[in-house]
Amino acid sequence: MRSSKINFTNAHGEVLAGRLDLPANQDPHNFAIFAHCFTCTKDFSAVRNVSRALASQGFGVLRFDFTGLGDSDGDFADTNFSSNVDDLISATDFLTKEYKAPSLLVGHSLGGAAAIFAGGKIDTIKAVATIGAPSNPVHVQKQLGSQLSVIKEKGQANVKLAGRDFTFKKQFIDNLEENSCVEAARNLHEALLILHSPQDATVSIKNAEEIYNAAHHPKSFVTLDGSEHLLIDKENAAYVGKIIAGWAARYIPQPVQETIKTTFQVVASLDEEDGFTTLLKLGNHHMKADEPVRVGGNDYGPTPYELLAGSLSACTAMTIQMYAKRKKWAVENVEVHTSYSKTHAQDCVDCEENPSAKIDTFHREIKITSDLDEKQLNRLLQIADKCPVHKTLHSETQVITTLR
């Protein structure tokens, strides 16, 4: 996964801080926005891990701090549930302008409720997924404890949540009471996925039932058995991300992966607009080759020379194991580490005078895990030089090229 810091402004001109998580080996097929839980941030473990799992499935994911939280500007005391929804709309405007309009909203806890509200207001959204969402935003009042009455009587109060102090004003409480997630679910016509744990002690699974009953089809429910509300366990969070990605594929169009055919052993295909990102079919296997970002590539796949070095490494390991098995020598593992470079020829007489006198060089180190003695290991080292790819690199070769 690739991740970068981004900033954008909300409806009031305040700068909101976020991170954009992108797939490691492809352009995103779609973009999603993640709405974090009540008083959390973009860097909360559940937000980070679910976003990474979505990115591993080809999504670009924008996770950001709501106004007044984390690294974002603004005063939390002046925010409310409706401002969170507005921030999601501002995030959509940013993605639409700078990248591509989002098609998926994901929200955790109160962020899930905000995602349902925002989903009905953003034209490009085709699917909404909630994780442990309350059926009504007013549910968060329980976390304010005895200070709730103080807020209502005196207009504001300081509340300590998760070891941090927050100032809540009466307008925050009033705004919660004005918004019904159940009603928003009734008005949502996009596909909805509800994920909730039956063991959730913070927001009971009854909330999931109420949202599900209110929503239109297509709607789906997945129980997160064994998980807790904050989804701190990394494996649970990764599972949630993959479930969302798989479910969303039914409702969000994804580009058809180009397939290339050939009667040859290998074919490479590169479109004009793809830079150096080249589709490969090697035998029955598909992959990409590319160049590093520093030379204008996207780093979506190995370079041609890395593929060549990989061929040498793989052939060396296979040859050693094949020989060892034939000799009935127990070799638990063979690791072949190979790097390519151009270096001065060792027997070059005029290297100092002629700096361009270099030859292609593969540096290869072999690690053999076994109980073999020194003589046997030395024999395997000799065998390494007899691997077919090694011989090919040393032999005279020809490339016969024609137009198809």
C-alpha positions in Angstrom: 0.0 0.0 0.0 1.1 3.6 -0.7 0.0 6.3 1.6 0.4 10.1 1.5 -0.7 13.1 3.5 -3.3 15.4 2.0 -5.1 18.5 3.1 -8.4 20.1 1.9 -10.8 22.8 3.2 -14.2 22.3 4.6 -17.3 24.4 3.9 -16.0 27.1 6.4 -12.6 27.3 4.9 -10.9 25.4 7.7 -8.1 23.0 6.7 -8.8 19.3 7.3 -5.9 16.8 7.5 -6.1 13.4 5.9 -4.3 10.5 4.4 -4.9 8.9 1.0 -4.2 5.2 1.0 -3.6 3.7 -2.5 -3.1 0.2 -3.9 0.5 -0.9 -4.1 0.6 -2.2 -7.7 -2.2 -0.5 -9.6 -4.2 2.6 -10.1 -7.3 2.6 -7.8 -10.4 1.2 -9.6 -12.6 3.3 -7.3 -12.3 5.8 -4.4 -13.8 5.5 -0.9 -14.1 7.9 2.0 -13.8 6.6 5.6 -15.6 8.4 8.4 -14.0 7.7 11.8 -15.7 7.0 15.1 -16.8 9.6 17.7 -13.8 11.7 18.9 -11.4 9.4 17.0 -9.0 10.4 14.3 -7.8 9.2 10.9 -4.9 7.4 12.6 -7.0 5.3 14.9 -6.1 1.7 14.4 -9.5 0.5 13.1 -9.6 3.3 10.5 -6.0 2.7 9.4 -6.4 -1.1 9.2 -9.7 -1.2 7.4 -8.5 1.4 4.9 -5.3 -0.6 4.2 -7.4 -3.7 3.6 -9.6 -1.8 1.1 -6.5 -0.4 -0.6 -5.2 -4.0 -0.9 -8.4 -4.8 -2.9 -7.8 -1.9 -5.3 -9.6 1.0 -3.6 -8.1 4.4 -3.1 -9.2 5.4 0.4 -9.4 8.9 1.9 -9.4 8.9 5.7 -9.4 12.3 7.4 -9.8 14.1 10.8 -13.2 15.7 11.2 -13.1 19.5 12.0 -11.5 20.1 15.4 -10.0 16.6 15.8 -6.5 15.2 15.2 -4.5 17.4 12.8 -7.5 19.3 11.4 -8.2 23.0 12.1 -11.3 24.3 13.8 -12.7 24.2 17.3 -14.3 20.9 18.3 -16.7 22.7 20.6 -18.3 24.4 17.6 -18.8 21.1 15.7 -21.7 18.7 15.7 -23.1 15.7 13.9 -24.3 17.8 11.0 -20.8 19.3 10.5 -19.4 15.8 10.3 -21.8 15.1 7.4 -20.7 18.4 5.8 -17.0 17.4 6.2 -17.8 14.2 4.2 -19.3 16.3 1.4 -16.2 18.5 1.4 -14.0 15.4 1.3 -16.0 14.3 -1.8 -15.5 17.6 -3.5 -11.7 17.3 -2.9 -11.5 13.8 -4.3 -13.7 14.7 -7.3 -11.5 17.7 -8.2 -8.1 16.2 -7.5 -8.6 12.5 -8.2 -11.9 10.8 -8.9 -15.3 11.1 -7.4 -15.9 8.5 -4.6 -18.3 5.7 -5.1 -18.1 4.2 -1.6 -18.6 5.6 1.9 -17.5 3.6 5.0 -18.2 4.8 8.5 -17.3 3.4 12.0 -19.6 4.0 14.9 -21.0 7.6 14.8 -19.1 7.9 11.5 -21.3 5.1 10.2 -24.4 7.2 11.0 -22.7 10.2 9.3 -22.0 8.0 6.2 -25.7 7.0 5.9 -26.7 10.7 6.0 -24.0 11.8 3.6 -24.6 8.9 1.3 -28.1 10.2 0.5 -26.6 13.6 -0.4 -23.7 12.7 -2.7 -24.7 11.7 -6.2 -21.6 9.6 -7.0 -22.0 7.3 -4.0 -23.3 3.9 -5.0 -22.7 2.0 -1.8 -22.5 2.7 2.0 -21.0 0.4 4.6 -21.3 0.9 8.4 -19.4 -0.7 11.2 -21.0 -0.7 14.7 -23.2 2.3 13.8 -25.8 3.6 16.2 -29.4 3.7 14.9 -29.6 7.3 16.2 -26.8 9.8 16.7 -28.3 10.7 20.1 -26.8 7.4 21.3 -23.5 9.1 21.9 -25.1 11.1 24.8 -24.4 8.0 26.9 -20.7 8.7 26.7 -21.1 12.1 28.2 -22.3 10.6 31.6 -23.2 13.1 34.3 -21.9 16.0 32.3 -24.9 15.7 30.0 -27.2 17.4 32.4 -24.5 20.1 33.0 -24.3 20.8 29.3 -28.1 21.1 29.0 -28.4 23.4 32.1 -25.3 25.6 31.7 -24.8 25.5 27.9 -21.5 23.7 27.9 -19.2 21.4 29.9 -15.8 19.7 29.6 -15.9 15.9 29.3 -12.9 13.5 29.5 -13.1 10.8 26.8 -10.4 8.2 26.3 -8.0 10.3 28.4 -8.6 13.5 26.4 -10.7 16.6 27.4 -13.4 17.8 25.0 -15.7 20.8 25.3 -19.3 20.1 24.4 -21.9 22.8 23.9 -25.7 22.5 24.0 -25.9 22.9 20.3 -24.1 19.6 19.9 -26.8 17.8 22.0 -29.6 19.6 20.2 -28.2 18.6 16.8 -27.9 14.9 17.8 -31.6 15.0 18.9 -32.6 16.5 15.6 -31.1 13.7 13.4 -32.5 10.2 13.1 -30.3 7.6 11.5 -33.3 5.3 11.0 -35.1 8.1 9.1 -31.9 8.7 7.0 -31.7 4.9 6.2 -35.3 5.1 4.9 -34.3 7.9 2.6 -31.1 6.1 1.4 -31.5 4.4 -2.0 -27.9 3.3 -2.4 -26.7 -0.2 -1.5 -26.2 -0.6 2.3 -24.0 -3.0 4.2 -24.3 -3.1 8.0 -21.5 -4.8 10.0 -22.0 -5.2 13.7 -20.7 -7.4 16.5 -23.2 -9.3 18.7 -20.7 -8.7 21.5 -20.6 -4.9 21.0 -21.0 -3.5 24.5 -20.9 0.1 23.4 -23.5 0.1 20.6 -25.8 -2.9 21.0 -26.5 -5.0 17.9 -30.2 -3.9 18.3 -29.1 -0.7 16.5 -28.0 -2.8 13.5 -31.5 -4.4 13.4 -33.2 -1.0 13.5 -31.1 0.4 10.6 -31.6 -2.8 8.6 -35.4 -2.8 9.0 -35.6 0.8 8.0 -33.4 0.6 4.9 -34.5 -0.3 1.4 -33.0 -3.1 -0.6 -30.4 -3.8 -1.7 -29.2 -4.1 1.9 -26.9 -6.7 3.6 -25.9 -7.6 7.2 -22.7 -9.2 8.3 -22.2 -10.2 12.0 -18.7 -9.5 13.3 -18.8 -12.3 15.8 -16.1 -12.1 18.5 -15.2 -8.5 17.7 -15.5 -5.5 20.1 -16.9 -2.0 19.2 -13.6 -0.2 18.5 -12.4 -3.0 16.2 -8.9 -2.8 17.7 -7.8 -6.3 16.6 -5.9 -6.0 13.4 -7.1 -9.3 11.9 -10.7 -8.3 12.5 -10.2 -5.0 10.9 -8.6 -6.5 7.9 -11.5 -9.0 7.6 -13.9 -6.1 7.7 -12.1 -4.3 4.9 -12.0 -7.3 2.6 -15.7 -8.1 3.3 -16.6 -4.5 2.3 -14.5 -4.6 -0.8 -16.0 -8.0 -1.9 -19.6 -6.8 -1.2 -19.1 -3.4 -2.9 -17.9 -5.1 -6.1 -21.5 -6.1 -6.8 -22.7 -2.5 -6.8 -19.7 -0.5 -7.9 -18.5 -1.0 -11.5 -14.8 -1.9 -11.8 -12.8 -1.8 -15.1 -12.5 -5.1 -16.8 -8.9 -6.4 -16.5 -7.4 -6.5 -19.9 -6.3 -9.9 -21.0 -3.6 -10.5 -23.6 -3.2 -13.7 -25.6 -0.3 -15.1 -27.5 1.0 -18.4 -29.0 4.4 -17.4 -27.7 5.7 -18.2 -24.2 5.6 -14.5 -23.1 3.8 -11.4 -24.3 4.1 -7.8 -23.1 1.5 -5.1 -23.9 1.9 -1.3 -23.2 -0.7 1.4 -24.0 0.4 4.9 -24.8 -1.2 6.4 -21.6 0.3 3.9 -19.2 3.8 5.2 -19.0 6.0 2.3 -18.2 3.4 0.0 -16.6 3.4 -3.0 -18.9 1.0 -6.0 -18.8 2.7 -9.3 -19.0 1.5 -12.8 -19.7 4.2 -15.4 -18.8 2.9 -18.8 -19.6 -0.4 -19.1 -17.8 0.5 -16.3 -15.4 -0.4 -12.6 -15.6 1.6 -9.7 -13.9 3.0 -6.2 -14.5 6.4 -4.8 -15.2 7.2 -1.2 -14.5 10.0 1.2 -13.6 10.7 3.1 -10.3 8.9 6.3 -9.6 12.2 8.2 -9.7 12.5 7.5 -13.4 8.9 8.2 -14.3 7.3 4.8 -13.6 4.6 3.9 -11.1 6.5 1.0 -9.4 3.5 -1.2 -10.0 5.7 -4.2 -10.8 9.3 -5.3 -11.1 11.6 -3.7 -13.6 12.8 -5.8 -16.6 16.2 -6.3 -15.0 14.5 -7.4 -11.7 12.6 -9.9 -13.7 15.8 -11.1 -15.2 17.5 -11.3 -11.9 14.5 -13.1 -10.6 14.8 -15.7 -13.3 18.4 -16.3 -12.3 17.5 -16.6 -8.6 14.6 -19.0 -9.2 16.5 -21.2 -11.7 19.4 -21.4 -9.2 17.2 -22.5 -6.3 15.4 -25.1 -8.5 18.7 -26.5 -9.8 20.3 -26.8 -6.3 17.2 -28.6 -4.9 16.9 -30.9 -7.9 20.5 -31.9 -7.6 20.3 -32.4 -3.8 17.2 -34.6 -4.1 18.9 -36.7 -6.8 21.9 -37.2 -4.4 19.5 -37.7 -1.5 20.9 -34.8 0.4 18.4 -33.2 2.8 18.3 -29.4 2.0 15.6 -27.7 4.0 15.7 -24.4 2.2 17.6 -22.6 -0.5 17.6 -18.8 -0.7 19.2 -17.1 -3.7 19.7 -13.3 -3.3 20.5 -11.6 -6.6 21.1 -8.0 -7.7 22.0 -6.6 -11.1 24.4 -3.7 -11.9 27.0 -2.6 -14.4 30.5 -2.8 -13.0 34.0 -2.5 -14.2 35.3 -5.6 -15.8 37.7 -7.3 -13.5 40.1 -8.0 -16.3 39.8 -4.5 -17.9 43.2 -3.1 -18.4 42.1 0.5 -19.2 39.2 0.8 -16.7 40.6 4.0 -15.1 41.2 5.6 -18.5 37.9 4.4 -19.9 35.1 4.7 -17.3 32.6 3.4 -19.7 34.3 0.0 -19.8 31.6 -1.8 -17.8 30.0 -5.2 -18.0 26.6 -6.5 -16.9 27.0 -8.1 -13.5 24.8 -10.2 -11.3 25.8 -10.4 -7.7 24.4 -13.6 -6.3 24.5 -14.9 -2.7 23.2 -18.3 -1.8 22.0 -19.4 1.6 21.5 -23.1 2.1 19.7 -24.4 5.2 20.9 -27.9 5.8 23.2 -30.2 7.8 25.5 -30.8 4.9 29.2 -30.8 5.3 31.6 -28.3 3.7 32.4 -30.5 0.8 28.7 -31.0 -0.1 28.0 -27.3 0.2 30.9 -26.5 -2.1 29.5 -29.0 -4.6 26.1 -27.3 -4.5 27.9 -24.0 -5.1 29.4 -25.4 -8.2 26.0 -26.8 -9.3 24.5 -23.3 -9.0 26.7 -22.1 -11.9 25.1 -24.9 -14.0 21.6 -23.7 -13.8 20.0 -23.2 -17.3 19.4 -19.5 -16.9 23.0 -19.0 -15.7 24.2 -20.9 -18.8 22.0 -18.8 -21.1 23.4 -15.5 -19.7 26.9 -16.7 -20.5 26.1 -18.2 -23.9 25.9 -16.4 -27.3 22.2 -15.7 -27.9 20.2 -14.2 -30.7 16.9 -12.3 -30.8 15.1 -12.6 -34.1 12.5 -9.8 -34.4 9.7 -9.4 -36.9 6.5 -7.3 -37.2 3.2 -9.1 -36.6 
